[in-house]
């Protein structure tokens, strides 16, 4: 098990709600066949809601591999590339720090401005998954 | 960002609830597995999709069978493995439709289920997903256009529609 770097330790820091549209979100890729011929993660590898990622502002791309070295790659998408609205649902990142992963961020669904904790309808989730594109990063 | 469209096929799906456990391993998939003709996954072109290539069918059957080995948290983010029911449905769909349209690959879904991917590049993406809750959903997206999403009730109709969307002869 790799040691958690100091930058990921929460140490009492509060969540930071501010994202720029250029900030990247990182996610590890568990299987090589999840990477399409253009280097994007296939929708089968994109869950919704509460898509778990690490935000760039507080982490490095390879940090998502800590403790999960079996993953095959790291993928990224800019906050501005998140489909922000499908039907009546909105989608946006929420900084959700964990004790050993301050950078932890979830892309969540919102309905009428409130975090929608149930799953949106399947066709909405599917539309999000086939639209949101995580690009695989060059090997570090 | 575009809002997706949603439609539904008109024909009712046949239930596989009475299918004996392991059925899908005992039929064509097993025959393909026994042939020993497995090849590593490779990229396919639209013209490949039009040909009936037993090696590719063998590979797809192998990929599907391999999904039975997945454990909980196989994606390291807590994903459930495909259910037996989802695997059976996907395999039956493969058997009944691969003469019409052959998938590029078979994948587990991080949402729980099996995804048959028919085209996976930035220009065109097409899939049918068999989820663990028993639903079958098809999706097609052309680059920079809104995706088409529909509930699949009849596999042949779904792959015929995907062929049309992919610009293949129907």
Interface residues (C-beta under 8 A of the other chain):
Chain A: X28 X30 X31 X33 X34 X36 X37 X38 X40 X42 X43 X44 X45 X46 X47 X48 X52 X68 X70 X71 X83 X84 X85 X86 X87 X122 X123 X124 X125 X126 X127 X129 X130 X131 X133
Chain B: X1 X2 X3 X4 X6 X41 X43 X63 X74 X75 X76 X77 X79 X105 X107 X108 X109 X110 X111 X115 X117 X120 X121 X122 X125 X127 X129 X131 X135 X137 X139 X141 X146 X147 X149 X150 X151
